[in-house]
């Protein structure tokens, strides 16, 4: 019972967070997708059927990531003597894409791993998905199933690339020294 309540509270917190603006961070928008891609490559088991499944997951993930990125709200932030910066809000379309990815994960596990589709399994997947969205570092625990890594890598990488294509200031915000440059400029003004 406690797990269900905790899951619901985290889900509500995650949903509310998608309607607020956040400053993009390089590790979340760039390093995590690349890590997912590497983990897909490491865990992938080559066979003809697996190649077809992987292509399907990569295409589905890419379509969902582009959908999420196309409808995300990018708000510019002007600092006096710095490059343009932005804040991003995922919103409803991000949540729809996230729910689609969750559904694909559950169906893939039910069909490909021959697991029973039970409420407990769906609840567990939803809880894990929320935890990984709130704490992306949690994805770096290693292991995992290559099908889910393919879906995660393609959706998050295409989301980042779509945001970058829509806003050059997005790239400036997640570049390596963006925060350090801002701190230096703030110190100079003082």
C-alpha positions as CSV (number, residue, x, y, z in Angstrom):
1,X,0.0,0.0,0.0
2,X,2.8,2.4,0.9
3,X,4.5,1.7,-2.5
4,X,1.3,2.5,-4.3
5,X,0.9,5.8,-2.4
6,X,4.6,6.7,-3.0
7,X,4.2,5.8,-6.7
8,X,1.1,8.1,-7.0
9,X,2.8,11.0,-5.2
10,X,5.9,10.7,-7.5
11,X,3.7,10.4,-10.6
12,X,1.8,13.6,-9.5
13,X,5.1,15.4,-8.9
14,X,6.5,14.3,-12.3
15,X,3.4,15.4,-14.1
16,X,3.3,18.8,-12.4
17,X,7.0,19.2,-13.2
18,X,6.3,18.8,-16.9
19,X,4.2,22.0,-16.9
20,X,7.0,24.2,-15.4
21,X,10.0,25.5,-17.2
22,X,13.5,24.1,-16.5
23,X,16.9,25.1,-17.6
24,X,18.3,22.3,-19.8
25,X,21.3,20.6,-18.4
26,X,23.9,19.0,-20.6
27,X,24.0,15.7,-18.7
28,X,20.3,15.2,-19.0
29,X,19.9,16.2,-22.7
30,X,23.2,15.0,-24.1
31,X,25.1,12.6,-21.9
32,X,22.2,10.4,-20.8
33,X,21.0,9.8,-24.4
34,X,24.6,9.0,-25.5
35,X,25.0,6.6,-22.5
36,X,21.7,4.9,-23.5
37,X,23.0,4.5,-27.0
38,X,26.2,3.0,-25.7
39,X,24.3,0.6,-23.4
40,X,22.1,-0.4,-26.3
41,X,25.2,-1.3,-28.3
42,X,26.7,-3.2,-25.3
43,X,23.6,-5.2,-24.5
44,X,22.4,-5.9,-28.0
45,X,22.5,-9.6,-29.0
46,X,22.9,-9.9,-32.7
47,X,20.4,-12.1,-34.7
48,X,18.1,-11.5,-37.6
49,X,15.0,-11.1,-35.4
50,X,16.8,-8.8,-33.0
51,X,17.9,-6.5,-35.8
52,X,14.3,-6.2,-36.9
53,X,13.0,-5.6,-33.4
54,X,15.8,-3.0,-32.8
55,X,15.0,-1.1,-36.0
56,X,11.3,-1.1,-34.9
57,X,12.2,0.3,-31.5
58,X,14.6,2.8,-32.9
59,X,12.0,4.1,-35.3
60,X,9.3,4.2,-32.6
61,X,11.6,6.0,-30.2
62,X,12.6,8.5,-32.8
63,X,9.0,9.3,-33.8
64,X,8.1,9.8,-30.2
65,X,11.1,11.9,-29.4
66,X,10.5,14.2,-32.4
67,X,6.8,14.5,-31.4
68,X,7.8,15.5,-27.9
69,X,10.5,17.9,-29.1
70,X,8.2,19.6,-31.7
71,X,5.6,20.5,-29.1
72,X,7.9,21.4,-26.2
73,X,7.9,25.0,-25.3
74,X,11.2,26.8,-25.5
75,X,11.4,30.1,-23.6
76,X,14.3,32.5,-24.2
77,X,16.1,34.0,-21.2
78,X,18.1,37.2,-22.0
79,X,21.2,37.8,-19.8
80,X,22.8,41.2,-20.3
81,X,26.2,40.3,-21.7
82,X,25.9,36.6,-22.4
83,X,24.7,34.5,-25.2
84,X,21.0,33.7,-25.4
85,X,19.8,31.0,-23.0
86,X,16.6,29.1,-22.9
87,X,14.3,27.2,-20.6
88,X,12.2,24.2,-21.7
89,X,8.8,22.9,-20.7
90,X,7.7,19.5,-21.9
91,X,4.0,19.9,-21.3
92,X,1.2,17.6,-22.2
93,X,2.8,16.3,-25.4
94,X,5.9,15.2,-23.4
95,X,3.6,13.3,-21.1
96,X,1.8,11.7,-24.0
97,X,5.1,10.6,-25.5
98,X,6.3,9.3,-22.1
99,X,3.1,7.3,-21.7
100,X,3.5,5.9,-25.2
101,X,7.1,4.8,-24.3
102,X,5.8,3.2,-21.1
103,X,3.1,1.4,-23.0
104,X,5.6,0.1,-25.6
105,X,7.9,-1.1,-22.8
106,X,5.1,-3.0,-21.1
107,X,3.9,-4.5,-24.3
108,X,7.4,-5.4,-25.4
109,X,8.1,-7.2,-22.2
110,X,4.8,-9.0,-22.3
111,X,5.3,-10.2,-25.9
112,X,9.0,-10.6,-26.2
113,X,9.7,-11.9,-22.7
114,X,6.4,-13.8,-22.5
115,X,5.5,-12.2,-19.2
116,X,2.0,-11.9,-18.0
117,X,0.5,-8.5,-18.4
118,X,-0.6,-7.8,-14.9
119,X,-1.5,-4.6,-13.0
120,X,1.5,-5.1,-10.7
121,X,3.9,-5.3,-13.7
122,X,2.4,-2.1,-15.3
123,X,2.6,-0.3,-11.9
124,X,6.2,-1.4,-11.5
125,X,7.1,-0.1,-15.0
126,X,5.4,3.2,-14.4
127,X,7.2,3.6,-11.0
128,X,10.6,2.8,-12.6
129,X,9.8,5.2,-15.5
130,X,8.9,8.1,-13.2
131,X,12.0,7.4,-11.0
132,X,14.2,7.5,-14.1
133,X,12.7,10.7,-15.4
134,X,13.0,12.4,-12.0
135,X,16.5,11.0,-11.4
136,X,18.1,10.4,-14.8
137,X,21.3,9.2,-13.1
138,X,19.3,6.1,-12.0
139,X,19.6,4.9,-15.7
140,X,23.3,4.6,-15.3
141,X,23.0,1.5,-13.1
142,X,24.0,-0.6,-16.1
143,X,22.5,-3.8,-17.3
144,X,19.0,-3.6,-18.7
145,X,17.4,-5.1,-21.7
146,X,18.7,-3.9,-25.1
147,X,15.1,-3.4,-26.4
148,X,14.4,-0.8,-23.7
149,X,17.9,0.8,-24.2
150,X,17.1,1.2,-27.9
151,X,13.8,2.8,-27.2
152,X,15.2,5.1,-24.5
153,X,18.3,6.1,-26.6
154,X,16.3,6.9,-29.8
155,X,13.6,8.8,-28.0
156,X,15.8,10.9,-25.8
157,X,18.4,11.6,-28.5
158,X,15.8,12.6,-31.1
159,X,14.1,14.8,-28.4
160,X,17.4,16.6,-27.8
161,X,18.2,17.0,-31.5
162,X,14.7,18.3,-32.2
163,X,15.0,20.9,-29.5
164,X,18.5,21.9,-30.9
165,X,17.1,22.2,-34.4
166,X,14.3,24.4,-33.2
167,X,16.5,26.7,-31.1
168,X,20.2,27.4,-31.5
169,X,20.0,29.0,-28.1
170,X,19.2,25.5,-26.7
171,X,22.7,24.4,-27.8
172,X,24.2,27.4,-26.1
173,X,22.4,26.6,-22.9
174,X,23.7,23.0,-22.8
175,X,27.2,23.7,-24.0
176,X,30.1,22.8,-21.7
177,X,30.9,26.1,-20.1
178,X,27.5,27.9,-20.1
179,X,27.0,27.9,-16.4
180,X,30.6,28.9,-15.6
181,X,30.3,31.8,-18.1
182,X,27.2,33.0,-16.3
183,X,28.8,32.9,-12.9
184,X,31.8,34.9,-14.2
185,X,29.5,37.5,-15.7
186,X,27.5,37.7,-12.4
187,X,30.7,38.2,-10.4
188,X,31.9,41.0,-12.8
189,X,28.6,42.9,-12.3
190,X,29.0,42.8,-8.5
